[in-house]
């Protein structure tokens, strides 16, 4: 079974693909559309195209940025609302995964690469999306909620 992991960002959204059989997650690009552009419609449409290219049994993950005390802050609420809109648009369930340390993991993976700050910034979101998929595959407790189309 395939997995599409999404790391929503303010300016760019990272994508990663993973496979349950191999348990391998790989960064797979960026969508460079600001989340607040046109009330999120352009980003929703771009993500819907990505999801449409996946088989119907593909699991769709979105990282949910909970606060360190497990509470839902403004950013997590924004992401959850966006994920619900995406579920409705695509008629697919969206699995919310705890993403609290995925950006740190992405930075750690890139720390010794020799890339410039700008190059790292462009790759960070896709690597964070892969970290979301890896966490989902390795830790069942990372799943926070499943949003169904309404």
C-alpha positions as CSV (number, residue, x, y, z in Angstrom):
1,X,0.0,0.0,0.0
2,X,1.3,3.5,-0.9
3,X,1.4,6.5,1.3
4,X,1.4,10.2,0.3
5,X,2.7,12.4,3.2
6,X,2.2,16.2,3.2
7,X,4.0,18.8,5.3
8,X,2.0,22.0,5.0
9,X,4.0,25.1,5.1
10,X,3.3,28.8,4.8
11,X,5.1,29.3,1.5
12,X,5.8,25.8,0.3
13,X,4.3,22.3,1.0
14,X,6.5,19.3,1.1
15,X,5.5,15.9,-0.4
16,X,6.8,12.5,0.2
17,X,5.9,9.0,-1.0
18,X,6.2,5.8,1.0
19,X,5.4,2.2,0.8
20,X,4.1,-0.1,3.5
21,X,5.8,-3.2,2.1
22,X,9.3,-1.7,2.0
23,X,8.7,0.8,4.8
24,X,10.8,3.3,2.8
25,X,9.8,7.0,2.6
26,X,11.3,9.3,0.1
27,X,11.0,13.1,-0.3
28,X,9.1,13.8,-3.6
29,X,9.0,17.5,-4.2
30,X,7.4,20.7,-3.3
31,X,4.3,22.7,-4.1
32,X,5.3,26.3,-4.0
33,X,1.9,27.9,-3.4
34,X,1.4,29.9,-0.2
35,X,-1.2,28.4,2.1
36,X,-3.1,31.7,2.4
37,X,-3.2,32.5,-1.3
38,X,-6.7,32.8,-2.6
39,X,-8.0,31.4,0.8
40,X,-6.0,28.2,0.3
41,X,-7.9,27.3,-2.9
42,X,-4.8,27.1,-5.2
43,X,-3.0,24.9,-2.7
44,X,-6.1,22.7,-2.2
45,X,-6.3,22.2,-6.0
46,X,-2.6,21.4,-6.4
47,X,-2.8,18.8,-3.6
48,X,-6.0,17.4,-5.0
49,X,-4.1,16.8,-8.3
50,X,-1.4,15.0,-6.4
51,X,-3.9,12.8,-4.6
52,X,-5.8,12.1,-7.8
53,X,-2.6,10.6,-9.3
54,X,-2.5,8.0,-6.4
55,X,-4.4,4.7,-6.3
56,X,-7.6,4.8,-4.3
57,X,-6.1,2.7,-1.5
58,X,-3.2,5.2,-1.0
59,X,-3.1,6.6,2.5
60,X,-3.0,10.4,2.7
61,X,-1.1,11.8,5.7
62,X,-0.8,15.4,6.8
63,X,1.5,16.4,9.6
64,X,-0.3,18.1,12.5
65,X,1.8,20.6,14.5
66,X,0.6,20.1,18.0
67,X,2.1,22.1,20.9
68,X,4.7,20.3,23.0
69,X,2.1,19.9,25.8
70,X,-0.2,18.0,23.3
71,X,-2.6,21.0,23.0
72,X,-4.0,22.2,19.7
73,X,-2.7,25.7,19.0
74,X,-3.7,28.1,16.2
75,X,-1.4,26.5,13.6
76,X,-2.7,23.0,14.4
77,X,-6.2,24.3,14.1
78,X,-5.4,25.9,10.7
79,X,-3.8,22.6,9.5
80,X,-6.8,20.5,10.7
81,X,-9.3,22.8,9.0
82,X,-7.3,22.7,5.8
83,X,-7.1,18.9,6.0
84,X,-10.8,18.7,6.4
85,X,-11.3,20.9,3.3
86,X,-8.9,18.6,1.4
87,X,-10.8,15.5,2.5
88,X,-14.1,17.0,1.3
89,X,-12.6,18.1,-2.0
90,X,-10.9,14.8,-2.8
91,X,-13.5,12.5,-1.2
92,X,-10.6,10.8,0.5
93,X,-9.8,10.3,4.2
94,X,-6.9,12.3,5.6
95,X,-4.8,10.9,8.4
96,X,-3.4,13.5,10.8
97,X,0.1,12.5,12.1
98,X,2.0,14.2,15.0
99,X,4.7,16.2,13.2
100,X,6.3,18.0,16.2
101,X,9.9,16.9,15.6
102,X,9.9,16.3,11.8
103,X,11.4,19.7,10.8
104,X,14.1,19.1,13.4
105,X,14.8,15.7,11.9
106,X,14.9,17.2,8.4
107,X,17.4,19.8,9.6
108,X,19.5,17.1,11.2
109,X,19.6,15.0,8.0
110,X,20.8,18.1,6.0
111,X,23.3,19.4,8.6
112,X,26.4,17.8,7.0
113,X,25.4,18.0,3.4
114,X,27.3,21.1,2.4
115,X,24.2,22.7,1.0
116,X,23.7,26.4,1.3
117,X,21.0,27.7,3.6
118,X,18.8,28.5,0.6
119,X,19.3,25.0,-0.8
120,X,18.4,23.4,2.5
121,X,15.3,25.6,2.9
122,X,14.0,24.3,-0.5
123,X,14.5,20.7,0.5
124,X,13.5,20.9,4.1
125,X,9.7,20.6,3.6
126,X,9.9,17.5,1.4
127,X,12.3,15.8,3.9
128,X,10.0,16.7,6.7
129,X,7.1,15.1,4.8
130,X,9.2,11.9,4.5
131,X,9.8,12.1,8.2
132,X,6.1,12.3,8.8
133,X,5.7,9.1,6.7
134,X,8.5,7.3,8.5
135,X,7.0,8.2,11.9
136,X,3.6,6.9,10.7
137,X,5.1,3.7,9.6
138,X,7.2,3.1,12.7
139,X,4.9,4.4,15.5
140,X,1.2,3.7,15.6
141,X,0.8,6.3,18.3
142,X,1.8,9.0,15.9
143,X,-1.7,8.9,14.4
144,X,-3.8,11.6,16.0
145,X,-7.0,11.5,14.0
146,X,-8.6,10.5,10.7
147,X,-10.7,13.1,8.9
148,X,-13.3,11.6,6.6
149,X,-14.9,13.4,3.7
150,X,-18.1,15.2,4.7
